[in-house]
């Protein structure tokens, strides 16, 4: 309730006179806009409110886009934002000298979203994995969230940053003068020139899914959904519910103004949000066509759809926030599903939805190109090279290793039980392709059913199951369960519990103690279940 929120902020300001509350009121925005006119009016009002605060802060009117205006306002309100570390002030040339301690350039990544299953962190994993460690010393600067644990695979101690940098997961530049570079990719930016389904069976319905947060579904996109429903009588549109029921109701109300036919509205479905990457992939896999909205699209959602071989309709726009899917397709050298206009977008979606043979061909083409031109080296390795083959795997091909030892290499097994972060699961032949982060727990390998089971304890890692039933598990460390020292595990629980209680909130020591405590708890649990 924006009105109530505004009243509460005003009441808080009347008591505290904290300037930050005035900024909060000026930038208070709805999650769902009722119409394009509502969006335009809201933007004008926000500009006016920011301008008024700028006049108070600096006696200066700034004729710049809203990002620059907001950055200017924050800069005047909080001078500490202009802080420059002394070693940077020495000069630009010194930034690229080797660090005397590490003999490498120091690079830092900072976010509050380095938590399990968050798109920002998951998009960064490949960057962290492939930065040349002979040249760079990489530091992860974690902004702690008491409600979510830090991703164990990404956690690291905080360190100084020589060049402040935003990552492409943030699709809007902050325009603060101290930020020297914005890291993006050529395919995600507009030109600087200003001038298979493996088998097919008929279906009664075609599912067009747009699994994005409601704030990305702006009024401009409503016409796309209307035309798809109007021109495909067998088409059903699936959207996700918002985090709060009121936001969902607001989106429903707005959509019904455009989709004003009862028959068509009955083919619009809202599904509950799902938690965790594995559950989301299962939901996504039921779609026939995935719709990448504009002018604000998705990043990880696009990669997930392409991982599953699902046709993803994308629009080529001038803005990074909607060019993620386009950049993936460009990397694959495949632009069949990329539109340049709204009408072309609708036409592509309808052809994919109504022509099953064409859709199957597109899927096969996507999967084959994903093999040759991996969208993400850790996420889409060897994505179903045999998608068109009629042969069906009868075993799981297991590769299980740590950085220093291979426990299984191309071994045929019947079943692998995996401690996924969002739940334990078993992998058998024909399992749906899946990517899963591992939590501390036991990996159980059944080389043959009802025979001896080999159990390994892992502190964490990643599991990748591909379309040909190959399963790659990369673990930080592996210990045979029978080799675990029970007394040492129990002593570790007590040691790190005490360290966790003593460490100050928000410190690296707190993070390290939390990880160690959870790992030793899992060690004890592994022994109990052995």
C-alpha positions as CSV (number, residue, x, y, z in Angstrom):
1,X,0.0,0.0,0.0
2,X,2.0,3.0,-1.3
3,X,-0.2,5.6,0.4
4,X,0.2,3.9,3.8
5,X,4.0,3.5,3.2
6,X,4.2,7.2,2.4
7,X,2.3,8.1,5.5
8,X,4.5,5.9,7.7
9,X,7.7,7.5,6.1
10,X,6.3,11.0,6.7
11,X,5.5,10.1,10.4
12,X,9.0,8.7,10.8
13,X,10.5,11.9,9.3
14,X,8.4,14.1,11.6
15,X,10.0,12.3,14.6
16,X,13.6,11.9,13.4
17,X,14.1,14.5,10.7
18,X,16.4,12.1,8.9
19,X,17.0,13.2,5.4
20,X,17.2,9.7,4.1
21,X,13.5,9.3,4.8
22,X,12.7,12.3,2.4
23,X,14.7,10.5,-0.3
24,X,12.8,7.3,0.4
25,X,9.5,9.2,0.0
26,X,10.7,10.8,-3.3
27,X,11.7,7.5,-4.8
28,X,8.8,5.4,-3.6
29,X,7.5,3.4,-6.6
30,X,4.8,0.8,-7.2
31,X,5.7,-2.7,-8.2
32,X,2.9,-2.8,-10.7
33,X,1.8,0.1,-12.9
34,X,-1.9,0.3,-13.8
35,X,-1.3,1.7,-17.2
36,X,1.3,3.3,-19.4
37,X,-0.1,6.7,-18.4
38,X,0.3,5.7,-14.7
39,X,3.9,4.8,-15.4
40,X,4.6,8.1,-17.2
41,X,2.9,10.2,-14.5
42,X,4.8,8.4,-11.7
43,X,8.1,9.0,-13.5
44,X,7.3,12.7,-13.9
45,X,6.4,13.0,-10.2
46,X,9.6,11.3,-9.1
47,X,11.6,13.6,-11.3
48,X,9.9,16.6,-9.7
49,X,10.4,15.3,-6.1
50,X,14.1,14.6,-6.8
51,X,14.5,18.1,-8.3
52,X,13.0,19.7,-5.2
53,X,15.4,17.8,-2.9
54,X,18.3,18.7,-5.2
55,X,17.4,22.4,-4.9
56,X,17.5,22.0,-1.1
57,X,20.7,20.1,-1.1
58,X,22.8,22.0,-3.6
59,X,20.8,25.0,-4.9
60,X,21.3,23.5,-8.3
61,X,18.9,22.0,-10.8
62,X,20.4,19.0,-12.6
63,X,19.1,18.4,-16.1
64,X,20.0,14.7,-16.3
65,X,18.3,11.3,-16.5
66,X,16.9,10.0,-13.3
67,X,19.9,7.8,-12.5
68,X,22.2,10.8,-12.6
69,X,19.8,12.9,-10.6
70,X,19.4,10.3,-7.9
71,X,23.2,9.8,-7.7
72,X,23.7,13.6,-7.5
73,X,21.1,13.7,-4.7
74,X,22.8,10.9,-2.7
75,X,26.2,12.5,-3.2
76,X,25.0,15.8,-1.7
77,X,23.2,14.1,1.1
78,X,26.0,11.7,2.0
79,X,29.5,13.2,1.3
80,X,31.1,9.9,2.4
81,X,30.2,8.5,-1.0
82,X,33.0,10.6,-2.5
83,X,35.6,8.8,-0.4
84,X,38.6,7.7,-2.5
85,X,41.1,5.2,-1.0
86,X,44.6,6.8,-0.6
87,X,46.3,4.3,-2.8
88,X,43.9,5.1,-5.7
89,X,44.6,8.8,-5.2
90,X,48.2,8.3,-6.2
91,X,47.2,8.2,-9.8
92,X,45.6,6.0,-12.5
93,X,48.9,4.5,-13.5
94,X,49.5,2.9,-10.1
95,X,46.2,0.9,-10.3
96,X,47.8,-1.6,-12.7
97,X,51.0,-2.2,-10.7
98,X,51.3,-5.6,-9.2
99,X,50.4,-5.8,-5.5
100,X,53.5,-6.2,-3.4
101,X,51.9,-8.8,-1.1
102,X,49.9,-10.9,-3.6
103,X,52.0,-10.1,-6.7
104,X,48.7,-9.9,-8.5
105,X,46.1,-7.2,-9.2
106,X,43.5,-7.1,-6.5
107,X,39.9,-7.2,-7.7
108,X,36.8,-7.1,-5.4
109,X,33.2,-8.1,-6.0
110,X,30.6,-6.7,-3.6
111,X,26.9,-7.5,-3.2
112,X,24.2,-8.4,-0.8
113,X,23.1,-11.1,-3.2
114,X,25.9,-13.6,-2.7
115,X,23.4,-16.1,-1.3
116,X,22.2,-19.5,-2.6
117,X,20.1,-19.5,-5.8
118,X,20.2,-15.7,-6.4
119,X,20.6,-14.7,-10.0
120,X,23.3,-12.1,-9.4
121,X,25.6,-14.5,-7.6
122,X,24.9,-17.4,-10.0
123,X,25.8,-15.2,-13.0
124,X,29.1,-14.2,-11.3
125,X,30.3,-17.8,-10.7
126,X,31.7,-18.3,-14.1
127,X,33.5,-14.9,-13.9
128,X,35.1,-15.9,-10.6
129,X,36.0,-19.4,-11.9
130,X,37.7,-18.1,-15.0
131,X,39.6,-15.0,-13.9
132,X,43.3,-15.7,-14.4
133,X,44.5,-16.3,-10.9
134,X,48.1,-15.6,-12.0
135,X,47.1,-12.0,-12.7
136,X,44.3,-11.4,-10.2
137,X,43.7,-11.8,-6.5
138,X,39.9,-12.1,-6.2
139,X,38.0,-10.9,-3.1
140,X,34.3,-11.3,-2.5
141,X,33.0,-8.5,-0.3
142,X,29.8,-9.8,1.3
143,X,27.1,-7.5,2.5
144,X,25.5,-9.8,5.1
145,X,21.9,-10.7,5.2
146,X,20.7,-12.2,8.5
147,X,17.9,-14.0,6.7
148,X,20.1,-15.8,4.2
149,X,23.4,-17.7,4.5
150,X,26.3,-16.7,2.4
151,X,26.9,-19.0,-0.6
152,X,29.6,-21.3,0.7
153,X,31.3,-21.6,-2.7
154,X,31.6,-17.8,-3.0
155,X,32.4,-16.7,0.5
156,X,35.7,-14.9,1.1
157,X,37.3,-12.2,3.3
158,X,36.7,-8.6,2.6
159,X,39.6,-6.6,1.0
160,X,40.3,-3.2,-0.6
161,X,39.2,-2.6,-4.2
162,X,41.5,-0.6,-6.6
163,X,38.9,0.1,-9.3
164,X,35.3,0.3,-8.2
165,X,33.2,-1.8,-10.6
166,X,29.6,-2.7,-11.1
167,X,28.8,-6.1,-12.6
168,X,26.4,-6.6,-15.6
169,X,23.9,-8.3,-13.3
170,X,23.0,-4.7,-12.3
171,X,21.3,-3.5,-15.5
172,X,21.2,0.2,-14.5
173,X,24.3,2.2,-14.0
174,X,24.4,4.1,-10.8
175,X,26.3,7.2,-12.3
176,X,28.3,8.0,-9.1
177,X,31.5,9.8,-10.1
178,X,33.7,7.4,-8.1
179,X,32.6,4.4,-10.1
180,X,35.2,4.3,-12.8
181,X,34.0,1.4,-15.0
182,X,30.7,-0.4,-15.7
183,X,31.5,-4.0,-16.9
184,X,29.2,-5.2,-19.6
185,X,29.5,-7.1,-22.9
186,X,29.4,-5.9,-26.5
187,X,26.3,-8.1,-27.2
188,X,24.4,-6.6,-24.3
189,X,24.9,-3.0,-25.4
190,X,23.3,-1.3,-28.4
191,X,25.4,0.1,-31.1
192,X,27.5,3.1,-30.0
193,X,26.7,4.8,-33.3
194,X,24.0,7.4,-32.4
195,X,22.7,7.8,-36.0
196,X,13.5,-30.4,-29.5
197,X,11.5,-31.8,-28.0
198,X,13.3,-35.2,-28.5
199,X,9.9,-36.6,-29.4
200,X,6.7,-35.0,-30.4
201,X,3.1,-35.8,-29.4
202,X,0.1,-33.6,-30.0
203,X,-1.1,-31.3,-27.2
204,X,-4.4,-29.7,-26.7
205,X,-2.9,-26.6,-25.2
206,X,0.2,-24.6,-25.9
207,X,1.9,-23.0,-22.9
208,X,3.4,-19.6,-23.3
209,X,5.3,-18.9,-20.0
210,X,6.7,-15.6,-18.8
211,X,8.2,-16.5,-15.5
212,X,9.4,-13.1,-14.4
213,X,8.9,-10.8,-11.4
214,X,5.8,-8.7,-11.8
215,X,7.7,-5.4,-11.9
216,X,9.2,-6.5,-15.2
217,X,5.7,-6.8,-16.8
218,X,5.2,-3.2,-17.8
219,X,2.0,-2.0,-19.6
220,X,3.7,-2.0,-23.0
221,X,4.0,-5.8,-22.8
222,X,0.2,-6.3,-22.2
223,X,-0.6,-6.1,-25.9
224,X,1.9,-8.9,-26.6
225,X,0.0,-11.2,-24.3
226,X,-3.4,-10.1,-25.7
227,X,-2.3,-10.8,-29.3
228,X,-0.9,-14.2,-28.5
229,X,-4.2,-15.2,-26.8
230,X,-6.3,-13.7,-29.6
231,X,-4.4,-15.3,-32.4
232,X,-3.8,-18.7,-30.8
233,X,-7.2,-20.1,-29.4
234,X,-5.3,-23.1,-27.9
235,X,-2.7,-20.9,-26.3
236,X,-2.5,-20.4,-22.5
237,X,-0.3,-17.8,-20.8
238,X,1.4,-18.7,-17.5
239,X,2.7,-15.9,-15.2
240,X,4.1,-16.0,-11.7
241,X,2.4,-14.6,-8.7
242,X,4.2,-11.7,-7.0
243,X,5.9,-11.9,-3.6
244,X,2.9,-10.1,-2.1
245,X,-0.8,-10.9,-3.0
246,X,-1.6,-7.2,-3.5
247,X,0.9,-6.9,-6.3
248,X,-0.6,-9.9,-8.0
249,X,-4.1,-8.3,-7.7
250,X,-2.8,-5.1,-9.2
251,X,-1.3,-6.9,-12.2
252,X,-4.5,-8.9,-12.7
253,X,-6.6,-5.7,-12.7
254,X,-4.4,-4.0,-15.2
255,X,-4.2,-7.0,-17.6
256,X,-8.0,-7.5,-17.5
257,X,-8.3,-4.0,-19.0
258,X,-6.4,-5.2,-22.1
259,X,-7.4,-8.8,-22.1
260,X,-11.1,-7.9,-21.7
261,X,-12.6,-11.1,-23.3
262,X,-13.8,-13.6,-20.7
263,X,-12.8,-16.5,-22.9
264,X,-9.2,-15.2,-23.3
265,X,-8.9,-14.2,-19.6
266,X,-9.7,-17.8,-18.7
267,X,-6.5,-18.8,-20.5
268,X,-4.3,-16.6,-18.3
269,X,-2.9,-18.5,-15.3
270,X,-0.9,-17.3,-12.3
271,X,1.3,-19.9,-10.6
272,X,2.9,-19.6,-7.2
273,X,6.5,-18.6,-7.0
274,X,8.9,-21.4,-6.4
275,X,12.1,-21.4,-4.3
276,X,15.4,-22.8,-5.4
277,X,17.0,-23.4,-8.8
278,X,15.9,-27.0,-9.1
279,X,12.2,-26.3,-8.5
280,X,12.3,-23.4,-10.9
281,X,13.8,-25.6,-13.7
282,X,11.0,-28.1,-13.1
283,X,8.4,-25.4,-13.5
284,X,10.1,-23.9,-16.5
285,X,10.3,-27.3,-18.3
286,X,6.5,-27.5,-18.8
287,X,6.5,-24.5,-21.1
288,X,6.3,-24.8,-24.9
289,X,7.4,-21.2,-25.5
290,X,9.2,-18.9,-23.0
291,X,8.5,-15.1,-23.3
292,X,11.4,-12.8,-22.5
293,X,9.6,-9.5,-21.6
294,X,10.7,-6.0,-22.7
295,X,11.8,-3.4,-22.0
296,X,13.0,-5.3,-18.9
297,X,14.0,-8.9,-19.3
298,X,15.7,-11.7,-17.3
299,X,19.2,-13.0,-17.2
300,X,19.4,-16.3,-15.3
301,X,15.8,-17.1,-16.5
302,X,17.0,-16.8,-20.1
303,X,20.0,-19.1,-19.4
304,X,17.8,-21.6,-17.7
305,X,15.4,-21.7,-20.6
306,X,18.2,-22.2,-23.1
307,X,19.7,-24.9,-20.9
308,X,16.5,-26.8,-21.1
309,X,16.3,-26.3,-24.9
310,X,13.1,-24.2,-24.6
311,X,12.4,-21.6,-27.4
312,X,12.9,-18.2,-25.8
313,X,11.4,-15.2,-27.6
314,X,13.5,-12.1,-27.1
315,X,13.4,-8.5,-28.3
316,X,16.5,-6.7,-29.4
317,X,16.3,-3.3,-27.6
318,X,18.9,-0.5,-27.0
319,X,18.9,-1.2,-23.2
320,X,21.1,-3.7,-21.4
321,X,18.2,-4.6,-19.1
322,X,16.5,-6.4,-22.0
323,X,19.5,-7.6,-24.0
324,X,20.5,-10.6,-21.8
325,X,18.7,-13.2,-23.9
326,X,19.7,-11.5,-27.1
327,X,23.4,-11.7,-26.1
328,X,23.1,-15.4,-25.4
329,X,21.5,-16.0,-28.8
330,X,24.2,-13.9,-30.5
331,X,26.9,-16.0,-28.7
332,X,25.2,-19.1,-30.1
333,X,25.0,-17.5,-33.6
334,X,21.3,-18.1,-33.7
335,X,18.8,-15.3,-34.1
336,X,15.7,-17.2,-35.1
337,X,13.8,-16.2,-31.9
338,X,15.0,-12.6,-31.7
339,X,12.6,-9.8,-32.8
340,X,13.3,-6.2,-33.7
341,X,9.7,-4.9,-33.4
342,X,6.7,-5.7,-31.2
343,X,4.7,-7.2,-34.1
344,X,7.7,-9.4,-35.1
345,X,8.0,-10.6,-31.5
346,X,4.3,-11.6,-31.5
347,X,4.7,-13.4,-34.9
348,X,7.7,-15.4,-33.7
349,X,5.9,-16.4,-30.5
350,X,2.9,-17.5,-32.4
351,X,4.8,-19.5,-35.0
352,X,6.7,-21.3,-32.2
353,X,3.5,-22.0,-30.4
354,X,1.3,-23.1,-33.3
355,X,3.8,-25.0,-35.5
356,X,5.1,-28.0,-33.5
357,X,7.4,-29.2,-36.2
358,X,9.1,-25.8,-36.4
359,X,9.3,-25.6,-32.6
360,X,11.0,-29.0,-32.6
361,X,13.5,-27.9,-35.2
362,X,14.3,-24.8,-33.3
363,X,14.9,-26.8,-30.1
364,X,17.2,-29.2,-31.8
365,X,19.1,-26.3,-33.3
366,X,19.4,-24.6,-29.9
367,X,20.7,-27.6,-28.2
368,X,23.3,-28.4,-30.9
369,X,24.6,-24.8,-30.8
370,X,24.6,-24.7,-27.0
371,X,27.1,-27.6,-27.2
372,X,29.4,-25.8,-29.7
373,X,29.0,-22.3,-28.2
374,X,28.4,-22.7,-24.5
375,X,26.5,-19.8,-23.1
376,X,28.1,-20.2,-19.7
377,X,31.1,-22.6,-19.3
378,X,29.8,-24.0,-16.0
379,X,26.1,-23.9,-16.8
380,X,25.7,-25.3,-20.3
381,X,28.5,-27.7,-20.9
382,X,27.6,-30.4,-23.5
383,X,23.9,-29.6,-23.4
384,X,22.3,-32.7,-25.0
385,X,24.5,-33.4,-28.0
386,X,22.3,-36.5,-28.7
387,X,19.0,-34.7,-28.4
388,X,17.7,-36.2,-31.8
389,X,19.0,-39.7,-31.1
390,X,16.5,-42.4,-30.4
391,X,18.9,-44.2,-28.0
392,X,18.0,-44.0,-24.3
393,X,20.7,-44.2,-21.6
394,X,20.3,-47.0,-19.2
395,X,23.0,-45.9,-16.8
396,X,24.3,-42.7,-15.3
397,X,27.8,-41.8,-16.4
398,X,29.4,-40.4,-13.3
399,X,32.4,-38.1,-13.0
400,X,33.1,-37.3,-9.3
401,X,36.1,-35.3,-8.3
402,X,37.8,-32.7,-6.2
403,X,40.5,-30.3,-7.4
404,X,43.2,-32.8,-6.5
405,X,41.6,-36.3,-7.0
406,X,39.2,-38.1,-9.3
407,X,37.0,-40.6,-7.5
408,X,34.9,-41.6,-10.5
409,X,35.8,-40.9,-14.1
410,X,33.3,-41.9,-16.7
411,X,32.0,-44.8,-14.6
412,X,28.5,-46.3,-15.3
413,X,26.4,-46.4,-12.2
414,X,22.7,-47.0,-11.4
415,X,21.9,-44.2,-9.0
416,X,23.6,-41.2,-7.4
417,X,22.0,-39.5,-4.3
418,X,23.0,-35.8,-4.1
419,X,22.7,-33.4,-1.2
420,X,21.2,-30.4,-3.1
421,X,21.0,-27.1,-1.4
422,X,17.2,-27.0,-1.8
423,X,16.8,-30.7,-1.0
424,X,18.3,-34.1,-1.5
425,X,17.6,-35.9,-4.8
426,X,18.5,-39.0,-6.7
427,X,19.8,-39.2,-10.3
428,X,19.0,-42.2,-12.4
429,X,19.2,-42.7,-16.2
430,X,17.0,-40.3,-18.1
431,X,17.0,-37.7,-15.3
432,X,15.9,-34.2,-16.4
433,X,19.0,-31.9,-17.0
434,X,19.7,-30.0,-13.8
435,X,22.3,-27.8,-12.2
436,X,22.5,-27.9,-8.4
437,X,24.6,-26.4,-5.7
438,X,25.6,-28.9,-3.0
439,X,25.2,-28.3,0.7
440,X,27.4,-30.2,3.3
441,X,26.2,-33.8,3.3
442,X,26.6,-37.3,1.9
443,X,26.9,-38.3,-1.8
444,X,25.8,-41.9,-2.1
445,X,26.9,-43.8,-5.2
446,X,25.0,-47.0,-6.1
447,X,27.2,-48.7,-8.7
448,X,24.5,-51.4,-8.9
449,X,21.1,-51.4,-7.3
450,X,20.7,-53.3,-4.0
451,X,24.5,-53.8,-3.9
452,X,27.2,-52.0,-1.9
453,X,26.7,-48.3,-1.7
454,X,29.7,-46.0,-1.5
455,X,29.2,-42.9,0.6
456,X,31.3,-39.7,0.5
457,X,31.0,-36.6,2.7
458,X,31.3,-33.3,0.9
459,X,31.5,-29.8,2.3
460,X,29.9,-28.3,-0.8
461,X,30.3,-28.0,-4.6
462,X,28.1,-28.4,-7.7
463,X,26.4,-31.2,-9.6
464,X,25.5,-31.0,-13.3
465,X,23.3,-33.6,-14.9
466,X,23.2,-33.5,-18.7
467,X,20.6,-34.7,-21.2
468,X,22.6,-37.8,-22.0
469,X,22.5,-38.8,-18.2
470,X,26.1,-37.8,-17.7
471,X,26.5,-36.4,-14.2
472,X,29.5,-34.3,-13.2
473,X,30.0,-33.6,-9.5
474,X,32.7,-31.1,-8.6
475,X,33.3,-31.1,-4.8
476,X,35.4,-28.8,-2.7
477,X,36.5,-31.8,-0.7
478,X,35.4,-35.5,-0.4
479,X,35.9,-37.9,2.6
480,X,34.7,-41.5,2.7
481,X,32.1,-41.6,5.4
482,X,33.9,-44.5,7.1
483,X,37.0,-42.4,7.4
484,X,35.3,-39.6,9.4
485,X,36.7,-39.2,12.9
486,X,33.5,-39.0,15.1
487,X,35.2,-37.4,18.1
488,X,36.9,-34.7,15.9
489,X,33.5,-34.0,14.2
490,X,31.7,-33.6,17.6
491,X,34.5,-31.4,18.9
492,X,34.3,-29.2,15.8
493,X,30.6,-28.7,16.4
494,X,31.3,-27.3,19.9
495,X,34.3,-25.3,18.8
496,X,32.6,-23.5,16.0
497,X,29.4,-23.1,17.9
498,X,31.3,-21.1,20.4
499,X,33.2,-19.1,17.7
500,X,29.8,-18.3,16.1
501,X,28.4,-17.0,19.3
502,X,31.4,-14.8,20.0
503,X,32.0,-13.4,16.5
504,X,30.5,-10.0,15.7
505,X,27.6,-9.8,13.2
506,X,28.7,-8.8,9.7
507,X,32.4,-9.9,10.1
508,X,34.3,-12.4,8.0
509,X,34.9,-14.3,11.3
510,X,31.1,-14.7,11.7
511,X,30.8,-16.0,8.1
512,X,33.7,-18.5,8.5
513,X,32.3,-19.7,11.9
514,X,28.8,-20.2,10.4
515,X,30.2,-22.3,7.5
516,X,32.5,-24.4,9.7
517,X,29.7,-25.0,12.2
518,X,27.2,-26.1,9.6
519,X,29.8,-28.4,8.0
520,X,30.6,-30.1,11.3
521,X,27.0,-30.6,12.0
522,X,26.6,-32.3,8.7
523,X,29.6,-34.5,9.5
524,X,28.0,-35.7,12.7
525,X,24.7,-36.3,10.8
526,X,26.5,-38.3,8.1
527,X,27.9,-40.6,10.8
528,X,24.5,-41.0,12.4
529,X,22.9,-42.1,9.1
530,X,25.8,-44.4,8.0
